[in-house]
Amino acid sequence: MDPKQEARIRDLYQTLRSKRAVAKRLRIDVKTVRAVLGQTPCPEAAPPPTTSKLAPFLPLVAAKAKEGLSASRILREIRALGYTGGRTLVVEAVRPLRGPRTRGRKAFRRFETPPGEEAQVDWSPVRVTIAGREQVVHCFAMVLHWSRAIFTRFYRDERLPTLLSAHVAAFEFFEGIARRIVYDNMATVVLGRIEKRPLWNERFLAFSKHFAFEPFVCRPRDPNRKGGVESAIGYIQRDVALGEEFESLDHLNRHAEHWLRTVANVRVHGTTKEVPQERLKREKPLLTPLPTQTFPTWASEVRKVQNDCLISLGGNLYSVPPLLVGREVRLRVYPERLEVVDGLGTLLASHRIAEGKGKRVIDPAHYEAIRRPSGESKSETERRFLTMFPNATAFLAGVKRRMKGLAIVHLRILARLAVAYGVERDAEVLAFATSQRNWSASSVTRILAHRYGEAVEGPELPLLGPAADAARAAGGVEERRLSDLLKGGSDEEGA
């Protein structure tokens, strides 16, 4: 052999510490490397020379490897800190820190599918640190088998509404749907088997028909049938969640989405030897387009509105418009938000789901009508009401007794109704409501609408509150219409 080649082999082995790595780097047979090094053996325990580009980062590499981070993840992190060397040095430094494998591998037959034919889905619990506290979240993953494109998102649970919402998010991410989607025997998909045939969850089956894909479940204890997503789950756990701390679940999901677009789907895949994102571009035309109509993926709940305009869900409180006090409302609960709707499905309020317990999520617009006009006390509001309706003392006593602290908002709404319908009509209905013991502005509103039709709207119905006065003085707010008040004002979320 050429003496120069032998010298290169010996020098490279001093750095890489692996005969196979030297052979791969020089593109020669590993037997040749062994023959050369066998003539002048190098001590196996000799540390890498201090001239190695990796040397300053070795303590950090060792710490990250003990945490379980992959070599690729460690490489990204130390490159951000200034490392300019190659991947091989990192791989060779990490390998002896992993320890020997304690479990053998079971042989299986690899298979491929045509583009657009199959996607694979799985869940996995993942332990992460959120807001300084270690907790378990649930990782959803979908992989398009031909392109190996990955979608992932983290949720609080694995219930059916969450599974359906996760599917919709994945379909939107891929901009299409595979013809067949493969699952294991999760209870949200199949309820059991009858003569080895799956007994489908009816709501899930309706979901699959709506989005025009064929659900397929693996045989029990056959994870290799969906090996693509099994591998992706491990990759996500090592490369996204491990060794990181997050401010919130939303922060974790933003991190995961960035990882999908900048790491997972732009790397060269080990099996296809292509970039998944580039293959996905060729696969998209063969995916089924998303339907124009939505599917009800939410969980439905009914709650009674408390006197402080709050409803309870999952140990947290959320505000609603004041006219809903004492009434039952229907909730649409999504994995990350809730919507309050009336019987016709009209949106009354919307909030992000709070994390943890004991939180209050408030939309300031819901309390807009409760705020006093500038300089007006509660007693002054009552006197103004009796000046407008001198025969309504019984109604005033009833609404104060029934609505307690919220009585003031009902009085102000009734004053607005008097402007819309006329004081005489309003006074007549107040007397009728008193006889029926219906002491609330919402009851009076319904009676007025039934007798006289919808309220006349116009600029004479002012928006109450010092915040509105300041905004109006600045020229930034139009007068509030009565229908806006009855709907609860703004639909913007508050926290």
C-alpha positions as CSV (number, residue, x, y, z in Angstrom):
1,M,0.0,0.0,0.0
2,D,1.1,3.6,-0.7
3,P,2.9,4.9,2.5
4,K,0.9,8.2,2.2
5,Q,-2.4,6.2,2.4
6,E,-1.1,4.3,5.4
7,A,-0.2,7.6,7.1
8,R,-3.6,9.0,6.4
9,I,-5.2,5.9,7.9
10,R,-3.2,6.2,11.1
11,D,-3.7,10.0,11.4
12,L,-7.5,9.7,10.8
13,Y,-7.8,6.9,13.3
14,Q,-6.3,9.1,16.0
15,T,-9.2,11.5,15.5
16,L,-12.1,9.2,14.7
17,R,-11.2,6.3,17.1
18,S,-13.1,3.9,14.8
19,K,-11.8,1.6,12.1
20,R,-15.2,1.6,10.3
21,A,-15.4,5.4,10.4
22,V,-11.9,5.6,8.9
23,A,-12.8,3.1,6.2
24,K,-16.0,5.0,5.4
25,R,-14.3,8.4,5.3
26,L,-11.6,7.1,2.9
27,R,-14.0,4.8,1.0
28,I,-11.8,1.7,1.5
29,D,-12.5,-1.7,2.9
30,V,-12.4,-1.9,6.7
31,K,-10.1,-5.0,6.4
32,T,-7.5,-2.7,4.9
33,V,-7.8,-0.3,7.8
34,R,-7.4,-3.2,10.3
35,A,-4.4,-4.5,8.4
36,V,-2.6,-1.2,8.5
37,L,-3.4,-0.5,12.2
38,G,-2.6,-4.1,13.1
39,Q,1.0,-3.4,12.1
40,T,1.2,-0.3,14.4
41,P,-1.6,-0.6,16.9
42,C,-2.9,2.5,18.6
43,P,-4.0,2.4,22.2
44,E,-7.8,2.2,22.3
45,A,-8.1,4.3,25.5
46,A,-6.1,7.3,24.1
47,P,-8.2,10.5,24.2
48,P,-8.8,12.5,21.1
49,P,-6.1,15.1,20.4
50,T,-6.8,18.6,21.7
51,T,-6.6,19.9,18.1
52,S,-9.9,18.2,17.3
53,K,-12.7,20.6,16.5
54,L,-14.9,18.7,18.8
55,A,-12.6,18.9,21.8
56,P,-14.0,22.1,23.4
57,F,-17.5,20.7,23.2
58,L,-16.9,17.1,24.5
59,P,-18.2,17.8,28.1
60,L,-21.4,19.2,26.6
61,V,-21.7,16.3,24.1
62,A,-21.3,13.8,27.0
63,A,-24.0,15.6,29.1
64,K,-26.5,15.7,26.2
65,A,-25.8,12.1,25.3
66,K,-26.6,11.0,28.9
67,E,-29.9,12.9,28.6
68,G,-30.7,10.6,25.7
69,L,-30.5,13.2,22.9
70,S,-29.7,11.9,19.4
71,A,-26.4,12.7,17.7
72,S,-28.2,14.8,15.1
73,R,-29.9,16.9,17.8
74,I,-26.5,17.3,19.7
75,L,-24.9,18.3,16.4
76,R,-27.5,21.1,15.8
77,E,-27.1,22.4,19.3
78,I,-23.2,22.6,19.3
79,R,-23.2,24.1,15.8
80,A,-25.3,26.9,17.2
81,L,-22.5,27.3,19.8
82,G,-19.8,27.6,17.2
83,Y,-18.8,24.0,16.3
84,T,-17.6,23.8,12.7
85,G,-16.7,20.1,12.4
86,G,-18.6,17.3,10.8
87,R,-21.3,14.8,12.0
88,T,-19.0,11.8,12.1
89,L,-16.9,13.2,15.0
90,V,-20.1,13.7,17.0
91,V,-21.5,10.2,16.2
92,E,-18.2,8.6,17.2
93,A,-18.1,10.6,20.5
94,V,-21.7,9.7,21.4
95,R,-21.6,6.0,20.5
96,P,-19.5,4.7,23.5
97,L,-21.7,6.7,25.8
98,R,-24.9,4.9,24.8
99,G,-23.9,1.5,26.3
100,P,-24.6,-1.9,24.8
101,R,-28.0,-2.9,23.5
102,T,-29.9,-5.0,25.9
103,R,-32.7,-6.1,23.6
104,G,-32.5,-8.0,20.4
105,R,-34.2,-6.9,17.2
106,K,-37.0,-8.9,15.6
107,A,-36.7,-9.4,11.9
108,F,-39.5,-8.0,9.7
109,R,-40.2,-7.4,6.0
110,R,-40.0,-3.8,4.8
111,F,-42.7,-2.7,2.4
112,E,-43.5,0.4,0.4
113,T,-46.7,1.9,-0.9
114,P,-47.5,4.2,-4.0
115,P,-47.7,7.9,-3.4
116,G,-51.0,9.1,-1.9
117,E,-51.9,5.5,-0.9
118,E,-51.2,5.3,2.9
119,A,-50.7,7.3,6.0
120,Q,-50.0,5.9,9.5
121,V,-51.2,7.3,12.8
122,D,-50.2,6.8,16.5
123,W,-50.2,8.3,19.9
124,S,-47.5,8.2,22.6
125,P,-47.4,9.8,26.1
126,V,-44.4,12.0,26.5
127,R,-43.0,13.5,29.7
128,V,-42.0,17.1,29.3
129,T,-41.2,20.1,31.5
130,I,-43.9,22.8,31.2
131,A,-43.8,26.0,33.3
132,G,-41.2,24.5,35.5
133,R,-43.2,21.3,36.2
134,E,-42.7,17.9,34.7
135,Q,-45.9,16.5,33.3
136,V,-47.2,14.0,30.7
137,V,-48.6,15.2,27.4
138,H,-49.8,13.1,24.5
139,C,-47.9,13.2,21.2
140,F,-50.0,12.7,18.0
141,A,-48.1,11.7,14.9
142,M,-49.2,11.1,11.3
143,V,-46.7,10.0,8.6
144,L,-47.4,9.9,4.9
145,H,-45.7,6.5,4.1
146,W,-44.5,7.2,0.6
147,S,-42.9,10.7,1.2
148,R,-42.1,10.0,4.9
149,A,-43.5,13.5,5.6
150,I,-44.3,13.9,9.3
151,F,-46.9,15.9,11.2
152,T,-47.0,16.0,15.0
153,R,-48.8,17.9,17.7
154,F,-49.1,17.6,21.5
155,Y,-52.4,17.4,23.4
156,R,-53.7,17.0,26.9
157,D,-55.5,13.7,26.3
158,E,-56.2,11.1,23.6
159,R,-60.0,11.2,23.6
160,L,-62.0,10.9,20.5
161,P,-62.7,14.7,19.9
162,T,-58.9,15.3,20.3
163,L,-58.1,12.5,17.9
164,L,-60.5,14.0,15.3
165,S,-59.2,17.5,15.7
166,A,-55.6,16.2,15.4
167,H,-56.5,14.5,12.1
168,V,-58.0,17.7,10.7
169,A,-54.8,19.6,11.7
170,A,-52.7,17.0,9.9
171,F,-54.8,17.0,6.8
172,E,-54.5,20.8,6.7
173,F,-50.7,20.6,7.2
174,F,-50.3,18.1,4.3
175,E,-53.0,19.9,2.2
176,G,-54.6,16.5,1.5
177,I,-55.6,13.1,2.7
178,A,-54.2,9.6,2.0
179,R,-56.5,7.0,0.6
180,R,-55.9,4.7,3.6
181,I,-54.9,5.5,7.2
182,V,-53.4,2.8,9.4
183,Y,-54.0,2.5,13.2
184,D,-53.3,0.2,16.0
185,N,-56.3,-1.1,18.0
186,M,-57.0,2.2,19.9
187,A,-60.4,2.3,21.6
188,T,-61.3,5.6,19.9
189,V,-61.1,3.9,16.5
190,V,-62.3,0.3,17.1
191,L,-64.5,-1.0,20.0
192,G,-63.4,-4.6,19.5
193,R,-63.5,-7.4,17.0
194,I,-66.2,-9.8,15.8
195,E,-64.8,-12.9,14.1
196,K,-61.5,-11.0,13.6
197,R,-63.3,-8.1,11.9
198,P,-63.0,-4.7,13.6
199,L,-66.1,-3.2,15.2
200,W,-65.7,0.5,14.4
201,N,-66.5,3.4,16.6
202,E,-69.5,4.9,14.8
203,R,-68.5,8.5,15.2
204,F,-65.0,7.8,13.9
205,L,-66.4,5.8,11.0
206,A,-68.6,8.8,10.1
207,F,-65.5,11.0,10.3
208,S,-63.6,8.7,7.9
209,K,-66.5,8.8,5.4
210,H,-66.7,12.6,5.6
211,F,-63.0,12.9,4.7
212,A,-63.1,10.0,2.2
213,F,-60.4,7.8,3.6
214,E,-60.4,4.1,4.4
215,P,-59.4,3.2,8.1
216,F,-57.3,0.1,8.5
217,V,-56.3,-1.5,11.9
218,C,-53.2,-3.6,12.4
219,R,-53.4,-7.1,13.8
220,P,-52.8,-7.0,17.6
221,R,-49.1,-6.9,18.6
222,D,-48.0,-6.1,15.1
223,P,-46.2,-2.7,15.4
224,N,-44.1,-3.3,12.3
225,R,-47.2,-2.9,10.1
226,K,-47.0,0.8,10.9
227,G,-43.3,1.0,11.4
228,G,-43.1,4.4,9.7
229,V,-45.0,6.2,12.4
230,E,-43.5,4.0,15.2
231,S,-40.1,5.3,14.1
232,A,-41.4,8.9,13.8
233,I,-42.7,8.8,17.4
234,G,-39.3,7.8,18.7
235,Y,-37.7,10.5,16.5
236,I,-40.1,13.2,17.9
237,Q,-39.5,12.2,21.5
238,R,-35.7,12.4,21.1
239,D,-35.5,15.4,18.9
240,V,-38.4,17.7,20.1
241,A,-39.4,17.0,23.7
242,L,-36.3,15.6,25.3
243,G,-34.0,18.0,27.1
244,E,-36.2,21.1,26.6
245,E,-38.3,23.3,28.9
246,F,-41.5,25.0,27.7
247,E,-43.6,27.9,29.0
248,S,-46.9,26.3,28.0
249,L,-48.4,23.6,25.8
250,D,-48.9,26.2,23.1
251,H,-45.1,27.0,23.3
252,L,-44.3,23.3,22.9
253,N,-46.6,23.1,19.8
254,R,-45.0,26.2,18.2
255,H,-41.6,24.6,18.8
256,A,-42.8,21.3,17.2
257,E,-44.2,23.1,14.2
258,H,-40.9,25.0,13.7
259,W,-39.0,21.6,14.0
260,L,-41.3,20.0,11.3
261,R,-40.6,22.8,8.8
262,T,-36.9,23.3,9.5
263,V,-35.6,19.8,10.6
264,A,-37.8,16.8,10.3
265,N,-39.2,17.3,6.8
266,V,-36.1,18.9,5.2
267,R,-33.5,16.3,6.2
268,V,-32.5,13.5,3.9
269,H,-34.5,10.4,5.0
270,G,-32.4,7.3,5.8
271,T,-34.6,4.9,3.7
272,T,-35.7,7.0,0.7
273,K,-32.4,9.0,0.5
274,E,-34.6,12.0,-0.4
275,V,-35.9,15.0,1.5
276,P,-39.5,14.3,2.7
277,Q,-40.7,17.8,1.8
278,E,-39.5,17.4,-1.8
279,R,-41.3,14.0,-2.1
280,L,-44.4,15.6,-0.5
281,K,-44.6,18.1,-3.4
282,R,-44.8,15.2,-5.8
283,E,-47.3,13.3,-3.6
284,K,-49.7,16.2,-3.0
285,P,-51.5,15.9,-6.4
286,L,-52.4,12.3,-5.5
287,L,-53.9,13.1,-2.1
288,T,-57.6,13.5,-1.7
289,P,-58.6,17.2,-1.3
290,L,-60.1,18.4,1.9
291,P,-64.0,18.7,1.8
292,T,-65.5,22.2,1.9
293,Q,-67.9,21.3,4.8
294,T,-66.6,20.9,8.3
295,F,-67.1,17.9,10.6
296,P,-68.2,18.4,14.2
297,T,-65.0,17.3,16.0
298,W,-65.8,19.1,19.2
299,A,-67.1,17.6,22.5
300,S,-70.5,19.0,23.5
301,E,-71.1,20.2,27.1
302,V,-74.0,22.0,28.8
303,R,-73.2,24.5,31.7
304,K,-75.3,26.9,33.8
305,V,-74.0,30.5,33.9
306,Q,-73.2,31.7,37.4
307,N,-74.3,35.2,38.7
308,D,-70.7,36.5,38.1
309,C,-71.1,35.7,34.4
310,L,-68.8,32.7,34.6
311,I,-69.1,29.1,33.6
312,S,-66.9,26.2,34.9
313,L,-65.1,23.7,32.7
314,G,-62.2,21.4,33.7
315,G,-61.6,23.2,37.0
316,N,-61.3,26.7,35.3
317,L,-63.8,29.6,34.9
318,Y,-64.6,31.4,31.7
319,S,-66.6,34.6,31.2
320,V,-69.8,34.9,29.1
321,P,-72.1,37.9,28.3
322,P,-74.1,39.1,31.3
323,L,-77.5,38.4,29.8
324,L,-76.8,34.7,29.9
325,V,-76.7,34.7,33.7
326,G,-78.9,32.0,35.2
327,R,-79.3,30.3,31.8
328,E,-77.9,27.0,30.5
329,V,-75.6,27.3,27.5
330,R,-74.1,24.8,25.2
331,L,-70.3,24.5,24.9
332,R,-68.2,23.3,22.0
333,V,-65.0,22.0,23.5
334,Y,-62.0,21.7,21.2
335,P,-58.5,20.5,22.4
336,E,-57.3,24.1,22.6
337,R,-60.4,26.4,22.7
338,L,-64.0,26.4,23.8
339,E,-67.0,28.1,22.2
340,V,-70.3,29.1,23.8
341,V,-73.2,28.9,21.5
342,D,-77.0,29.3,21.7
343,G,-79.6,26.9,20.5
344,L,-79.2,28.0,16.9
345,G,-75.4,27.6,17.0
346,T,-74.8,31.3,17.1
347,L,-71.4,32.0,18.7
348,L,-71.7,33.9,22.0
349,A,-68.2,33.7,23.4
350,S,-64.9,32.1,22.6
351,H,-61.8,31.4,24.8
352,R,-58.5,29.5,24.7
353,I,-58.6,26.5,27.1
354,A,-56.6,27.4,30.2
355,E,-53.8,25.1,31.4
356,G,-53.9,23.7,34.9
357,K,-56.6,24.3,37.4
358,G,-58.1,27.3,39.2
359,K,-57.7,29.8,36.4
360,R,-60.1,32.5,35.4
361,V,-60.3,33.4,31.7
362,I,-62.0,36.8,31.2
363,D,-63.1,38.7,28.1
364,P,-63.3,42.3,29.3
365,A,-66.1,43.0,26.7
366,H,-68.4,40.6,28.7
367,Y,-68.3,43.1,31.6
368,E,-68.6,46.2,29.5
369,A,-72.2,46.8,30.4
370,I,-71.5,46.3,34.1
371,R,-69.2,49.2,34.3
372,R,-70.7,52.4,35.7
373,P,-71.0,55.5,33.6
374,S,-68.3,58.0,34.6
375,G,-69.1,59.6,38.0
376,E,-72.4,57.6,38.5
377,S,-72.8,55.5,41.7
378,K,-75.0,52.4,42.1
379,S,-77.6,54.4,44.0
380,E,-77.6,57.0,41.2
381,T,-78.2,54.3,38.6
382,E,-81.2,53.1,40.6
383,R,-82.6,56.7,41.0
384,R,-82.2,57.2,37.2
385,F,-84.1,53.9,36.6
386,L,-87.0,55.0,38.9
387,T,-87.1,58.4,37.3
388,M,-87.7,56.7,34.0
389,F,-90.1,54.0,35.5
390,P,-91.7,55.5,38.6
391,N,-94.1,52.5,39.0
392,A,-91.3,49.9,38.8
393,T,-90.3,49.8,42.4
394,A,-91.5,46.2,42.8
395,F,-89.4,45.2,39.7
396,L,-86.4,47.0,41.1
397,A,-86.7,45.2,44.4
398,G,-87.1,41.9,42.5
399,V,-84.1,42.3,40.2
400,K,-81.9,43.4,43.2
401,R,-83.0,40.3,45.1
402,R,-82.6,37.9,42.2
403,M,-79.5,39.3,40.4
404,K,-77.7,40.7,43.4
405,G,-74.4,42.3,42.2
406,L,-75.5,42.1,38.6
407,A,-78.7,44.1,39.1
408,I,-77.0,47.2,38.0
409,V,-76.2,45.8,34.5
410,H,-79.9,44.8,34.1
411,L,-81.0,48.3,35.0
412,R,-78.8,49.9,32.4
413,I,-79.9,47.4,29.7
414,L,-83.5,48.3,30.6
415,A,-82.7,51.9,30.1
416,R,-81.4,51.1,26.6
417,L,-84.5,49.1,25.9
418,A,-86.6,52.1,26.8
419,V,-84.8,54.1,24.2
420,A,-85.3,51.4,21.6
421,Y,-88.9,50.5,22.2
422,G,-90.2,53.6,24.0
423,V,-90.7,54.2,27.7
424,E,-94.4,53.4,27.7
425,R,-93.9,49.9,26.1
426,D,-91.0,49.2,28.4
427,A,-93.0,50.2,31.5
428,E,-96.0,48.0,30.4
429,V,-93.7,45.0,29.9
430,L,-91.9,45.7,33.3
431,A,-95.3,45.5,35.0
432,F,-96.1,42.2,33.2
433,A,-92.7,40.8,34.0
434,T,-93.2,41.7,37.7
435,S,-96.5,39.9,37.8
436,Q,-94.8,36.8,36.4
437,R,-91.8,37.2,38.8
438,N,-89.5,37.4,35.8
439,W,-87.0,39.9,37.3
440,S,-84.3,40.2,34.6
441,A,-83.5,42.2,31.6
442,S,-83.3,39.1,29.4
443,S,-86.9,38.3,30.3
444,V,-88.0,41.8,29.4
445,T,-86.1,41.6,26.2
446,R,-87.8,38.4,25.1
447,I,-91.3,39.8,26.0
448,L,-90.6,43.0,24.1
449,A,-89.4,41.2,21.0
450,H,-92.4,38.8,21.1
451,R,-94.9,41.7,21.4
452,Y,-93.3,44.4,19.3
453,G,-90.6,42.7,17.2
454,E,-86.9,43.4,17.1
455,A,-85.5,46.5,18.8
456,V,-85.0,49.7,16.8
457,E,-81.3,50.3,16.6
458,G,-79.5,53.6,16.2
459,P,-76.8,55.9,17.5
460,E,-79.0,57.0,20.4
461,L,-78.1,53.7,22.2
462,P,-74.8,54.7,23.9
463,L,-72.0,52.4,24.9
464,L,-71.5,52.7,28.7
465,G,-68.3,52.8,30.7
466,P,-65.3,55.1,31.2
467,A,-63.2,53.1,28.8
468,A,-65.8,53.7,26.0
469,D,-66.0,57.4,26.9
470,A,-62.2,57.7,26.5
471,A,-62.2,55.8,23.2
472,R,-65.1,57.8,21.9
473,A,-63.3,61.1,22.8
474,A,-60.4,59.9,20.8
475,G,-62.6,59.2,17.9
476,G,-62.0,55.4,17.8
477,V,-65.4,53.9,18.8
478,E,-68.8,54.1,17.2
479,E,-71.9,53.9,19.4
480,R,-72.8,50.4,20.5
481,R,-75.9,48.9,18.9
482,L,-78.4,47.1,21.2
483,S,-77.9,43.8,19.3
484,D,-74.2,44.0,20.0
485,L,-74.9,44.3,23.7
486,L,-77.3,41.4,23.7
487,K,-74.7,39.3,22.0
488,G,-72.2,40.2,24.6
489,G,-70.0,42.6,22.6
490,S,-66.6,41.6,21.3
491,D,-65.8,37.9,20.4
492,E,-62.1,38.6,21.1
493,E,-60.4,36.2,23.5
494,G,-59.2,37.5,26.9
495,A,-57.0,35.9,29.5
